Amino acid sequence: MPRVVVDVMPKPEILDPQGKAVLGALPRLGFSGITDVRQGKRFELEFEGELTEETLAEVRKMAETLLSNPVIEDFTVSVETPVAAVEAVE
Amino acid sequence: MPRVVVDVMPKPEILDPQGKAVLGALPRLGFSGITDVRQGKRFELEFEGELTEETLAEVRKMAETLLSNPVIEDFTVSVETPVAAVEAVE
């Protein structure tokens, strides 16, 4: 079953309080060497049937309208799927 | 600057109300063909200097203790970084 992953991250110019909280907690827990942390969301979508270019276009539309807020967030769409299904896309 | 990505997802046997809410909203918005949605978190960690095996072991410990709740969540650690830095890891 093909799986499509949508990663949604805050835009670089947007403050990210969750990421800052993690960054602030790291030294207290004994971790060092990290200069920045950004926290975002990951969606895993399971599809039935074959993945086509149209389906991927739909996912991009979905990511733009439902899964992310394009004013403050960027998203990337990637396919994570068995080889047979990847070939079906091409 | 090397970047390490930690993806945290709810375990398959754990209910995922956020994912279910997205799944329920899709048909109302005119999207079809999706059988399941899982929502998780994505952390992007920026490191200074080179990435070593020890650093990656630290990140795994960090993911287990701070970034995820291992009772209900699984995590994966991956390196997303320029080629030179990847070579330094090997």
N, CA and C atoms of all chains as a GROMACS GRO file, in nm:
protein
  540
    1MET      N    1   0.085  -0.119   0.000
    1MET     CA    2   0.000   0.000   0.000
    1MET      C    3   0.089   0.124   0.000
    2PRO      N    4   0.072   0.211  -0.101
    2PRO     CA    5   0.160   0.328  -0.107
    2PRO      C    6   0.135   0.424   0.009
    3ARG      N    7   0.243   0.481   0.056
    3ARG     CA    8   0.234   0.579   0.165
    3ARG      C    9   0.298   0.710   0.120
    4VAL      N   10   0.226   0.820   0.143
    4VAL     CA   11   0.281   0.951   0.111
    4VAL      C   12   0.302   1.026   0.241
    5VAL      N   13   0.418   1.089   0.253
    5VAL     CA   14   0.452   1.162   0.376
    5VAL      C   15   0.450   1.311   0.347
    6VAL      N   16   0.381   1.386   0.430
    6VAL     CA   17   0.381   1.532   0.420
    6VAL      C   18   0.447   1.586   0.547
    7ASP      N   19   0.558   1.657   0.527
    7ASP     CA   20   0.627   1.721   0.640
    7ASP      C   21   0.593   1.868   0.639
    8VAL      N   22   0.547   1.918   0.752
    8VAL     CA   23   0.509   2.059   0.764
    8VAL      C   24   0.599   2.123   0.869
    9MET      N   25   0.674   2.226   0.827
    9MET     CA   26   0.767   2.292   0.920
    9MET      C   27   0.738   2.442   0.924
   10PRO      N   28   0.760   2.505   1.039
   10PRO     CA   29   0.744   2.651   1.044
   10PRO      C   30   0.844   2.717   0.949
   11LYS      N   31   0.803   2.822   0.880
   11LYS     CA   32   0.894   2.894   0.790
   11LYS      C   33   1.013   2.947   0.870
   12PRO      N   34   1.131   2.959   0.806
   12PRO     CA   35   1.252   3.001   0.880
   12PRO      C   36   1.236   3.135   0.954
   13GLU      N   37   1.157   3.228   0.896
   13GLU     CA   38   1.145   3.360   0.958
   13GLU      C   39   1.040   3.364   1.070
   14ILE      N   40   0.971   3.251   1.091
   14ILE     CA   41   0.866   3.245   1.193
   14ILE      C   42   0.924   3.193   1.325
   15LEU      N   43   0.892   3.257   1.434
   15LEU     CA   44   0.933   3.208   1.566
   15LEU      C   45   0.874   3.069   1.590
   16ASP      N   46   0.950   2.983   1.657
   16ASP     CA   47   0.904   2.847   1.681
   16ASP      C   48   0.920   2.818   1.830
   17PRO      N   49   0.818   2.853   1.911
   17PRO     CA   50   0.831   2.840   2.057
   17PRO      C   51   0.854   2.696   2.103
   18GLN      N   52   0.793   2.598   2.034
   18GLN     CA   53   0.812   2.458   2.074
   18GLN      C   54   0.958   2.417   2.054
   19GLY      N   55   1.012   2.453   1.936
   19GLY     CA   56   1.152   2.421   1.909
   19GLY      C   57   1.244   2.490   2.008
   20LYS      N   58   1.214   2.617   2.040
   20LYS     CA   59   1.297   2.692   2.136
   20LYS      C   60   1.292   2.626   2.274
   21ALA      N   61   1.175   2.574   2.312
   21ALA     CA   62   1.163   2.507   2.442
   21ALA      C   63   1.251   2.382   2.447
   22VAL      N   64   1.252   2.307   2.337
   22VAL     CA   65   1.337   2.187   2.330
   22VAL      C   66   1.484   2.229   2.337
   23LEU      N   67   1.520   2.332   2.259
   23LEU     CA   68   1.658   2.380   2.258
   23LEU      C   69   1.702   2.422   2.399
   24GLY      N   70   1.612   2.488   2.472
   24GLY     CA   71   1.644   2.533   2.607
   24GLY      C   72   1.658   2.417   2.705
   25ALA      N   73   1.585   2.308   2.679
   25ALA     CA   74   1.589   2.194   2.772
   25ALA      C   75   1.714   2.109   2.754
   26LEU      N   76   1.774   2.112   2.634
   26LEU     CA   77   1.884   2.021   2.604
   26LEU      C   78   2.004   2.035   2.699
   27PRO      N   79   2.056   2.158   2.722
   27PRO     CA   80   2.172   2.169   2.812
   27PRO      C   81   2.140   2.119   2.954
   28ARG      N   82   2.018   2.145   3.001
   28ARG     CA   83   1.978   2.098   3.134
   28ARG      C   84   1.982   1.945   3.143
   29LEU      N   85   1.958   1.879   3.029
   29LEU     CA   86   1.959   1.733   3.027
   29LEU      C   87   2.095   1.677   2.989
   30GLY      N   88   2.194   1.766   2.973
   30GLY     CA   89   2.330   1.719   2.948
   30GLY      C   90   2.367   1.703   2.802
   31PHE      N   91   2.284   1.752   2.711
   31PHE     CA   92   2.318   1.743   2.569
   31PHE      C   93   2.377   1.875   2.522
   32SER      N   94   2.482   1.869   2.440
   32SER     CA   95   2.543   1.993   2.392
   32SER      C   96   2.573   1.983   2.243
   33GLY      N   97   2.614   2.096   2.184
   33GLY     CA   98   2.655   2.095   2.043
   33GLY      C   99   2.542   2.124   1.946
   34ILE      N  100   2.420   2.142   1.997
   34ILE     CA  101   2.307   2.171   1.909
   34ILE      C  102   2.282   2.321   1.908
   35THR      N  103   2.273   2.379   1.789
   35THR     CA  104   2.260   2.524   1.778
   35THR      C  105   2.117   2.568   1.753
   36ASP      N  106   2.035   2.480   1.697
   36ASP     CA  107   1.896   2.519   1.673
   36ASP      C  108   1.807   2.396   1.664
   37VAL      N  109   1.684   2.411   1.707
   37VAL     CA  110   1.583   2.304   1.695
   37VAL      C  111   1.457   2.366   1.638
   38ARG      N  112   1.401   2.303   1.536
   38ARG     CA  113   1.271   2.345   1.484
   38ARG      C  114   1.177   2.226   1.498
   39GLN      N  115   1.055   2.253   1.541
   39GLN     CA  116   0.958   2.144   1.553
   39GLN      C  117   0.845   2.165   1.455
   40GLY      N  118   0.812   2.060   1.383
   40GLY     CA  119   0.701   2.065   1.290
   40GLY      C  120   0.617   1.940   1.298
   41LYS      N  121   0.537   1.917   1.195
   41LYS     CA  122   0.445   1.804   1.195
   41LYS      C  123   0.478   1.710   1.080
   42ARG      N  124   0.446   1.584   1.101
   42ARG     CA  125   0.464   1.483   0.997
   42ARG      C  126   0.332   1.408   0.981
   43PHE      N  127   0.283   1.402   0.859
   43PHE     CA  128   0.160   1.328   0.830
   43PHE      C  129   0.195   1.210   0.741
   44GLU      N  130   0.147   1.091   0.777
   44GLU     CA  131   0.163   0.974   0.692
   44GLU      C  132   0.026   0.937   0.636
   45LEU      N  133   0.012   0.944   0.505
   45LEU     CA  134  -0.116   0.916   0.439
   45LEU      C  135  -0.107   0.782   0.367
   46GLU      N  136  -0.202   0.692   0.397
   46GLU     CA  137  -0.205   0.561   0.330
   46GLU      C  138  -0.307   0.566   0.218
   47PHE      N  139  -0.266   0.523   0.100
   47PHE     CA  140  -0.355   0.524  -0.015
   47PHE      C  141  -0.397   0.382  -0.050
   48GLU      N  142  -0.516   0.371  -0.108
   48GLU     CA  143  -0.554   0.243  -0.167
   48GLU      C  144  -0.525   0.253  -0.316
   49GLY      N  145  -0.485   0.142  -0.374
   49GLY     CA  146  -0.460   0.139  -0.518
   49GLY      C  147  -0.328   0.206  -0.554
   50GLU      N  148  -0.317   0.243  -0.680
   50GLU     CA  149  -0.191   0.296  -0.730
   50GLU      C  150  -0.180   0.446  -0.706
   51LEU      N  151  -0.054   0.488  -0.697
   51LEU     CA  152  -0.026   0.629  -0.678
   51LEU      C  153   0.002   0.688  -0.817
   52THR      N  154  -0.073   0.788  -0.855
   52THR     CA  155  -0.051   0.850  -0.985
   52THR      C  156  -0.004   0.995  -0.965
   53GLU      N  157   0.037   1.057  -1.074
   53GLU     CA  158   0.078   1.198  -1.067
   53GLU      C  159  -0.039   1.285  -1.018
   54GLU      N  160  -0.161   1.248  -1.061
   54GLU     CA  161  -0.279   1.324  -1.018
   54GLU      C  162  -0.300   1.313  -0.867
   55THR      N  163  -0.279   1.190  -0.815
   55THR     CA  164  -0.294   1.172  -0.671
   55THR      C  165  -0.195   1.262  -0.597
   56LEU      N  166  -0.071   1.265  -0.647
   56LEU     CA  167   0.030   1.347  -0.580
   56LEU      C  168  -0.006   1.495  -0.587
   57ALA      N  169  -0.065   1.537  -0.700
   57ALA     CA  170  -0.110   1.676  -0.712
   57ALA      C  171  -0.219   1.703  -0.610
   58GLU      N  172  -0.309   1.604  -0.590
   58GLU     CA  173  -0.414   1.616  -0.488
   58GLU      C  174  -0.353   1.630  -0.349
   59VAL      N  175  -0.250   1.550  -0.323
   59VAL     CA  176  -0.187   1.555  -0.191
   59VAL      C  177  -0.126   1.693  -0.169
   60ARG      N  178  -0.065   1.749  -0.273
   60ARG     CA  179  -0.006   1.883  -0.259
   60ARG      C  180  -0.114   1.986  -0.225
   61LYS      N  181  -0.230   1.972  -0.290
   61LYS     CA  182  -0.342   2.064  -0.264
   61LYS      C  183  -0.391   2.046  -0.120
   62MET      N  184  -0.400   1.920  -0.078
   62MET     CA  185  -0.440   1.885   0.057
   62MET      C  186  -0.344   1.945   0.160
   63ALA      N  187  -0.215   1.933   0.131
   63ALA     CA  188  -0.113   1.986   0.222
   63ALA      C  189  -0.125   2.137   0.235
   64GLU      N  190  -0.161   2.200   0.123
   64GLU     CA  191  -0.170   2.346   0.122
   64GLU      C  192  -0.296   2.396   0.192
   65THR      N  193  -0.405   2.319   0.180
   65THR     CA  194  -0.533   2.370   0.230
   65THR      C  195  -0.571   2.316   0.367
   66LEU      N  196  -0.530   2.192   0.397
   66LEU     CA  197  -0.576   2.130   0.521
   66LEU      C  198  -0.462   2.106   0.620
   67LEU      N  199  -0.348   2.056   0.569
   67LEU     CA  200  -0.244   2.009   0.661
   67LEU      C  201  -0.150   2.119   0.707
   68SER      N  202  -0.138   2.226   0.629
   68SER     CA  203  -0.047   2.333   0.669
   68SER      C  204  -0.117   2.468   0.660
   69ASN      N  205  -0.059   2.564   0.726
   69ASN     CA  206  -0.101   2.703   0.712
   69ASN      C  207   0.008   2.773   0.630
   70PRO      N  208  -0.017   2.795   0.500
   70PRO     CA  209   0.091   2.845   0.412
   70PRO      C  210   0.143   2.984   0.448
   71VAL      N  211   0.073   3.055   0.535
   71VAL     CA  212   0.123   3.185   0.579
   71VAL      C  213   0.247   3.168   0.669
   72ILE      N  214   0.244   3.065   0.752
   72ILE     CA  215   0.354   3.049   0.849
   72ILE      C  216   0.430   2.918   0.834
   73GLU      N  217   0.384   2.828   0.744
   73GLU     CA  218   0.448   2.696   0.735
   73GLU      C  219   0.484   2.659   0.591
   74ASP      N  220   0.592   2.584   0.578
   74ASP     CA  221   0.630   2.524   0.451
   74ASP      C  222   0.601   2.375   0.459
   75PHE      N  223   0.573   2.313   0.344
   75PHE     CA  224   0.554   2.167   0.347
   75PHE      C  225   0.632   2.100   0.235
   76THR      N  226   0.666   1.973   0.256
   76THR     CA  227   0.724   1.891   0.150
   76THR      C  228   0.645   1.762   0.142
   77VAL      N  229   0.627   1.713   0.019
   77VAL     CA  230   0.554   1.589  -0.004
   77VAL      C  231   0.654   1.486  -0.055
   78SER      N  232   0.658   1.368   0.007
   78SER     CA  233   0.746   1.263  -0.043
   78SER      C  234   0.674   1.129  -0.039
   79VAL      N  235   0.718   1.040  -0.128
   79VAL     CA  236   0.654   0.908  -0.139
   79VAL      C  237   0.743   0.807  -0.068
   80GLU      N  238   0.681   0.726   0.017
   80GLU     CA  239   0.755   0.627   0.096
   80GLU      C  240   0.676   0.498   0.077
   81THR      N  241   0.728   0.413  -0.009
   81THR     CA  242   0.639   0.308  -0.059
   81THR      C  243   0.722   0.193  -0.116
   82PRO      N  244   0.665   0.073  -0.125
   82PRO     CA  245   0.740  -0.038  -0.185
   82PRO      C  246   0.781  -0.006  -0.328
   83VAL      N  247   0.888  -0.072  -0.375
   83VAL     CA  248   0.944  -0.043  -0.508
   83VAL      C  249   0.841  -0.057  -0.618
   84ALA      N  250   0.757  -0.161  -0.613
   84ALA     CA  251   0.657  -0.184  -0.718
   84ALA      C  252   0.566  -0.062  -0.733
   85ALA      N  253   0.526  -0.006  -0.619
   85ALA     CA  254   0.436   0.109  -0.623
   85ALA      C  255   0.508   0.232  -0.678
   86VAL      N  256   0.637   0.247  -0.645
   86VAL     CA  257   0.713   0.360  -0.696
   86VAL      C  258   0.721   0.353  -0.848
   87GLU      N  259   0.741   0.233  -0.899
   87GLU     CA  260   0.747   0.217  -1.044
   87GLU      C  261   0.615   0.255  -1.109
   88ALA      N  262   0.506   0.226  -1.039
   88ALA     CA  263   0.374   0.259  -1.093
   88ALA      C  264   0.356   0.409  -1.110
   89VAL      N  265   0.428   0.486  -1.029
   89VAL     CA  266   0.417   0.632  -1.037
   89VAL      C  267   0.483   0.683  -1.163
   90GLU      N  268   0.592   0.618  -1.201
   90GLU     CA  269   0.672   0.671  -1.312
   90GLU      C  270   0.606   0.656  -1.449
   91MET      N  271   2.630   2.309   0.760
   91MET     CA  272   2.600   2.271   0.898
   91MET      C  273   2.515   2.144   0.896
   92PRO      N  274   2.560   2.037   0.961
   92PRO     CA  275   2.482   1.913   0.956
   92PRO      C  276   2.347   1.926   1.026
   93ARG      N  277   2.249   1.862   0.969
   93ARG     CA  278   2.115   1.863   1.026
   93ARG      C  279   2.069   1.719   1.049
   94VAL      N  280   2.018   1.694   1.170
   94VAL     CA  281   1.964   1.562   1.201
   94VAL      C  282   1.814   1.575   1.220
   95VAL      N  283   1.740   1.484   1.158
   95VAL     CA  284   1.594   1.488   1.167
   95VAL      C  285   1.546   1.373   1.254
   96VAL      N  286   1.462   1.404   1.350
   96VAL     CA  287   1.399   1.301   1.432
   96VAL      C  288   1.248   1.304   1.403
   97ASP      N  289   1.198   1.192   1.352
   97ASP     CA  290   1.054   1.179   1.327
   97ASP      C  291   0.993   1.097   1.439
   98VAL      N  292   0.889   1.150   1.500
   98VAL     CA  293   0.822   1.080   1.610
   98VAL      C  294   0.678   1.052   1.567
   99MET      N  295   0.640   0.925   1.565
   99MET     CA  296   0.504   0.888   1.522
   99MET      C  297   0.436   0.804   1.631
  100PRO      N  298   0.304   0.817   1.644
  100PRO     CA  299   0.234   0.729   1.738
  100PRO      C  300   0.251   0.583   1.696
  101LYS      N  301   0.268   0.493   1.793
  101LYS     CA  302   0.282   0.350   1.761
  101LYS      C  303   0.155   0.303   1.689
  102PRO      N  304   0.167   0.201   1.601
  102PRO     CA  305   0.052   0.157   1.522
  102PRO      C  306  -0.069   0.117   1.607
  103GLU      N  307  -0.044   0.062   1.726
  103GLU     CA  308  -0.157   0.014   1.807
  103GLU      C  309  -0.219   0.124   1.892
  104ILE      N  310  -0.162   0.245   1.886
  104ILE     CA  311  -0.213   0.356   1.966
  104ILE      C  312  -0.313   0.438   1.882
  105LEU      N  313  -0.425   0.475   1.942
  105LEU     CA  314  -0.522   0.561   1.874
  105LEU      C  315  -0.457   0.695   1.843
  106ASP      N  316  -0.493   0.754   1.730
  106ASP     CA  317  -0.433   0.880   1.690
  106ASP      C  318  -0.546   0.977   1.653
  107PRO      N  319  -0.602   1.047   1.754
  107PRO     CA  320  -0.719   1.132   1.729
  107PRO      C  321  -0.694   1.244   1.628
  108GLN      N  322  -0.572   1.300   1.626
  108GLN     CA  323  -0.541   1.406   1.529
  108GLN      C  324  -0.547   1.351   1.387
  109GLY      N  325  -0.483   1.235   1.368
  109GLY     CA  326  -0.485   1.172   1.236
  109GLY      C  327  -0.627   1.138   1.193
  110LYS      N  328  -0.706   1.086   1.288
  110LYS     CA  329  -0.845   1.049   1.258
  110LYS      C  330  -0.926   1.173   1.220
  111ALA      N  331  -0.899   1.286   1.285
  111ALA     CA  332  -0.970   1.410   1.252
  111ALA      C  333  -0.938   1.453   1.109
  112VAL      N  334  -0.811   1.442   1.070
  112VAL     CA  335  -0.772   1.477   0.933
  112VAL      C  336  -0.840   1.382   0.835
  113LEU      N  337  -0.837   1.252   0.867
  113LEU     CA  338  -0.899   1.151   0.780
  113LEU      C  339  -1.048   1.181   0.762
  114GLY      N  340  -1.115   1.222   0.870
  114GLY     CA  341  -1.257   1.252   0.863
  114GLY      C  342  -1.287   1.378   0.783
  115ALA      N  343  -1.192   1.473   0.782
  115ALA     CA  344  -1.214   1.599   0.712
  115ALA      C  345  -1.193   1.585   0.561
  116LEU      N  346  -1.114   1.486   0.518
  116LEU     CA  347  -1.078   1.475   0.376
  116LEU      C  348  -1.198   1.461   0.283
  117PRO      N  349  -1.292   1.366   0.308
  117PRO     CA  350  -1.405   1.355   0.214
  117PRO      C  351  -1.488   1.484   0.207
  118ARG      N  352  -1.504   1.550   0.320
  118ARG     CA  353  -1.581   1.676   0.319
  118ARG      C  354  -1.515   1.780   0.231
  119LEU      N  355  -1.382   1.773   0.218
  119LEU     CA  356  -1.310   1.869   0.135
  119LEU      C  357  -1.292   1.819  -0.008
  120GLY      N  358  -1.349   1.703  -0.039
  120GLY     CA  359  -1.346   1.654  -0.176
  120GLY      C  360  -1.227   1.566  -0.210
  121PHE      N  361  -1.152   1.521  -0.110
  121PHE     CA  362  -1.039   1.431  -0.136
  121PHE      C  363  -1.083   1.288  -0.109
  122SER      N  364  -1.042   1.194  -0.196
  122SER     CA  365  -1.080   1.055  -0.175
  122SER      C  366  -0.961   0.963  -0.199
  123GLY      N  367  -0.978   0.836  -0.166
  123GLY     CA  368  -0.874   0.736  -0.193
  123GLY      C  369  -0.775   0.718  -0.080
  124ILE      N  370  -0.790   0.792   0.028
  124ILE     CA  371  -0.699   0.779   0.142
  124ILE      C  372  -0.763   0.691   0.248
  125THR      N  373  -0.692   0.588   0.291
  125THR     CA  374  -0.751   0.493   0.385
  125THR      C  375  -0.709   0.519   0.529
  126ASP      N  376  -0.595   0.585   0.550
  126ASP     CA  377  -0.554   0.613   0.688
  126ASP      C  378  -0.460   0.733   0.691
  127VAL      N  379  -0.468   0.808   0.800
  127VAL     CA  380  -0.378   0.921   0.823
  127VAL      C  381  -0.323   0.907   0.964
  128ARG      N  382  -0.193   0.920   0.980
  128ARG     CA  383  -0.132   0.925   1.113
  128ARG      C  384  -0.058   1.057   1.123
  129GLN      N  385  -0.073   1.124   1.237
  129GLN     CA  386  -0.001   1.250   1.255
  129GLN      C  387   0.103   1.236   1.364
  130GLY      N  388   0.222   1.283   1.334
  130GLY     CA  389   0.330   1.279   1.433
  130GLY      C  390   0.407   1.409   1.432
  131LYS      N  391   0.527   1.404   1.490
  131LYS     CA  392   0.609   1.524   1.502
  131LYS      C  393   0.740   1.507   1.427
  132ARG      N  394   0.792   1.619   1.380
  132ARG     CA  395   0.922   1.619   1.313
  132ARG      C  396   1.009   1.723   1.379
  133PHE      N  397   1.128   1.682   1.422
  133PHE     CA  398   1.224   1.774   1.482
  133PHE      C  399   1.345   1.786   1.390
  134GLU      N  400   1.386   1.910   1.362
  134GLU     CA  401   1.509   1.932   1.285
  134GLU      C  402   1.612   1.991   1.380
  135LEU      N  403   1.721   1.918   1.402
  135LEU     CA  404   1.826   1.963   1.494
  135LEU      C  405   1.948   2.007   1.414
  136GLU      N  406   1.993   2.130   1.440
  136GLU     CA  407   2.113   2.182   1.371
  136GLU      C  408   2.232   2.164   1.464
  137PHE      N  409   2.340   2.107   1.409
  137PHE     CA  410   2.461   2.085   1.487
  137PHE      C  411   2.570   2.180   1.444
  138GLU      N  412   2.659   2.212   1.539
  138GLU     CA  413   2.779   2.283   1.499
  138GLU      C  414   2.888   2.178   1.486
  139GLY      N  415   2.981   2.201   1.392
  139GLY     CA  416   3.091   2.108   1.375
  139GLY      C  417   3.049   1.980   1.306
  140GLU      N  418   3.134   1.879   1.319
  140GLU     CA  419   3.110   1.755   1.247
  140GLU      C  420   3.016   1.662   1.322
  141LEU      N  421   2.950   1.578   1.244
  141LEU     CA  422   2.859   1.480   1.301
  141LEU      C  423   2.936   1.349   1.316
  142THR      N  424   2.942   1.297   1.437
  142THR     CA  425   3.013   1.170   1.459
  142THR      C  426   2.912   1.064   1.501
  143GLU      N  427   2.959   0.940   1.507
  143GLU     CA  428   2.872   0.831   1.554
  143GLU      C  429   2.825   0.857   1.697
  144GLU      N  430   2.914   0.919   1.778
  144GLU     CA  431   2.876   0.949   1.917
  144GLU      C  432   2.763   1.052   1.921
  145THR      N  433   2.773   1.153   1.833
  145THR     CA  434   2.668   1.254   1.829
  145THR      C  435   2.534   1.188   1.796
  146LEU      N  436   2.538   1.096   1.697
  146LEU     CA  437   2.414   1.030   1.658
  146LEU      C  438   2.359   0.944   1.772
  147ALA      N  439   2.449   0.881   1.848
  147ALA     CA  440   2.404   0.804   1.964
  147ALA      C  441   2.338   0.897   2.066
  148GLU      N  442   2.396   1.017   2.082
  148GLU     CA  443   2.336   1.117   2.172
  148GLU      C  444   2.197   1.157   2.124
  149VAL      N  445   2.184   1.176   1.992
  149VAL     CA  446   2.054   1.216   1.938
  149VAL      C  447   1.952   1.107   1.964
  150ARG      N  448   1.994   0.980   1.951
  150ARG     CA  449   1.900   0.871   1.977
  150ARG      C  450   1.854   0.873   2.123
  151LYS      N  451   1.948   0.904   2.213
  151LYS     CA  452   1.914   0.909   2.355
  151LYS      C  453   1.817   1.026   2.381
  152MET      N  454   1.847   1.138   2.315
  152MET     CA  455   1.764   1.258   2.325
  152MET      C  456   1.622   1.229   2.274
  153ALA      N  457   1.615   1.158   2.161
  153ALA     CA  458   1.485   1.125   2.102
  153ALA      C  459   1.405   1.039   2.198
  154GLU      N  460   1.477   0.950   2.268
  154GLU     CA  461   1.409   0.856   2.358
  154GLU      C  462   1.363   0.924   2.485
  155THR      N  463   1.442   1.021   2.535
  155THR     CA  464   1.413   1.077   2.666
  155THR      C  465   1.337   1.209   2.660
  156LEU      N  466   1.362   1.289   2.557
  156LEU     CA  467   1.302   1.423   2.554
  156LEU      C  468   1.201   1.440   2.442
  157LEU      N  469   1.233   1.389   2.323
  157LEU     CA  470   1.150   1.421   2.206
  157LEU      C  471   1.032   1.327   2.188
  158SER      N  472   1.041   1.206   2.243
  158SER     CA  473   0.929   1.113   2.227
  158SER      C  474   0.890   1.053   2.361
  159ASN      N  475   0.772   0.996   2.365
  159ASN     CA  476   0.729   0.916   2.479
  159ASN      C  477   0.732   0.770   2.432
  160PRO      N  478   0.836   0.694   2.470
  160PRO     CA  479   0.853   0.560   2.412
  160PRO      C  480   0.740   0.462   2.446
  161VAL      N  481   0.654   0.498   2.540
  161VAL     CA  482   0.540   0.411   2.570
  161VAL      C  483   0.439   0.413   2.455
  162ILE      N  484   0.419   0.530   2.396
  162ILE     CA  485   0.315   0.541   2.293
  162ILE      C  486   0.369   0.583   2.156
  163GLU      N  487   0.500   0.616   2.148
  163GLU     CA  488   0.553   0.668   2.022
  163GLU      C  489   0.680   0.593   1.977
  164ASP      N  490   0.695   0.583   1.847
  164ASP     CA  491   0.819   0.534   1.787
  164ASP      C  492   0.893   0.652   1.725
  165PHE      N  493   1.027   0.643   1.718
  165PHE     CA  494   1.099   0.751   1.652
  165PHE      C  495   1.202   0.695   1.554
  166THR      N  496   1.234   0.775   1.453
  166THR     CA  497   1.345   0.741   1.363
  166THR      C  498   1.439   0.862   1.356
  167VAL      N  499   1.568   0.834   1.350
  167VAL     CA  500   1.669   0.940   1.340
  167VAL      C  501   1.731   0.930   1.202
  168SER      N  502   1.737   1.042   1.129
  168SER     CA  503   1.802   1.040   0.999
  168SER      C  504   1.886   1.166   0.981
  169VAL      N  505   1.990   1.155   0.899
  169VAL     CA  506   2.080   1.267   0.878
  169VAL      C  507   2.046   1.332   0.745
  170GLU      N  508   2.033   1.462   0.745
  170GLU     CA  509   1.995   1.538   0.625
  170GLU      C  510   2.097   1.650   0.617
  171THR      N  511   2.196   1.632   0.533
  171THR     CA  512   2.314   1.714   0.550
  171THR      C  513   2.398   1.716   0.422
  172PRO      N  514   2.482   1.816   0.403
  172PRO     CA  515   2.566   1.818   0.283
  172PRO      C  516   2.656   1.694   0.275
  173VAL      N  517   2.696   1.660   0.152
  173VAL     CA  518   2.772   1.537   0.129
  173VAL      C  519   2.899   1.530   0.213
  174ALA      N  520   2.970   1.641   0.226
  174ALA     CA  521   3.096   1.642   0.302
  174ALA      C  522   3.074   1.594   0.445
  175ALA      N  523   2.965   1.641   0.505
  175ALA     CA  524   2.938   1.605   0.644
  175ALA      C  525   2.898   1.458   0.656
  176VAL      N  526   2.826   1.408   0.555
  176VAL     CA  527   2.788   1.266   0.558
  176VAL      C  528   2.913   1.180   0.554
  177GLU      N  529   3.010   1.220   0.472
  177GLU     CA  530   3.134   1.143   0.463
  177GLU      C  531   3.207   1.142   0.597
  178ALA      N  532   3.197   1.253   0.670
  178ALA     CA  533   3.264   1.260   0.800
  178ALA      C  534   3.206   1.159   0.898
  179VAL      N  535   3.078   1.123   0.880
  179VAL     CA  536   3.014   1.029   0.971
  179VAL      C  537   3.068   0.889   0.950
  180GLU      N  538   3.097   0.856   0.823
  180GLU     CA  539   3.133   0.717   0.790
  180GLU      C  540   3.271   0.677   0.842
   0.00000   0.00000   0.00000
